[in-house]
């Protein structure tokens, strides 16, 4: 077993690396500096480094022994379009760009593991370290898979983690089956007939029709979807009009839709379109619906999750490993890697007890104390998965 103490002497180096990454965030498919940094570090460690998948993706391969058995570990590299408000010395140097989800920490932990794996060479097989761009917006994981990730770098199993500041420090939280939701987006444009606010009888008011659509949409989850089937429909944006005495000619609603079951996902799309069209028609108007599929649900393989659970228990102790009672309603494009290969995605608790900010908050900062633990666990997982028979 690899103890986190393996990295105690390197902790300062890990922290320095993470904070350098934090200060230089880049958005999805634009991670040029980050990609260069990651590739340089891996090449110096003796990995066979491949670049260009999903534009800025990096895959590093290390072989040892004679086995052809292979494991893939994935870390995401991109930041978010957020103005940082931490006031830290190592805050973002790129205005409007921020590592507000901890991808700087994920990348650092995998680079730390890369160093230990290469130095120890205590495995028999093939390690593929996947540094993925564009998790937050453009679906870099999907693009990498579509561009031949697993044809070029075959993996018997693939794993990924995400930090979670709401979970106790060092806790491993995992789950068989669905762990993150599918996410879709819909734009509804209600076409009415504008006019003077003092003469509503001469108009077809799309604000009223839009408000009716908003309320009717709430009945889909509460009255159409089975109570035991998770689903969320959120109207996150409602735009229309410019002044109190003007009835606009159109309004626009933007919806976020989340689900797990594929049949429920199809049903939500159909039902949203029906409600929008028929509600608008009842007011003498029309509704145009643009429905866009985004990330699939992230579904863990039962066998590989069971293996991950046992590995985490040996590493951290059974009391530190928990099974989530329910999946998270957030989304994750590691889903596409799990669609292509068996594997598992889990959360690693990072709560510090020092007014932890949630992910995607402008004052969030990754908890550096978890870096040695994450790097050591990745090392342990590789060495166990590829142990000599």
Secondary structure, DSSP 4 states (H G I P E B T S, - for coil): ---GGGGGGGHHHHHHHHHHHHHT---TT--HHHHHHHHHHHHHTT-EEEE-TTTT-EEEEEEESS---EEEEEEE---BS-------TT--SSTT-B--SSHHHHHHHHHHHHHHHHHH---SEEEEEEEE--TTTT-HHHHHHHTTHHHHS--SEEEEEEEETTSPTT-EEE-SEEEE-EEEEEEEEEE-B-EETT-GGGSB-HHHHHHHHHHHHHHIIIIIS-TTS-EEEEEEEEE--SSTTEE-SEEEEEEEEEESSHHHHHHHHHHHHHHHHHHHHHTT-EEEEEEEE-PPPEEE-HHHHHHHHHHHHHHH-GGGEEE-SS-BSS--TTHHHHHHS-EEEEEEE---SS-PPPTT-TT----GGGHHHHHHHHHHHHHHHT---
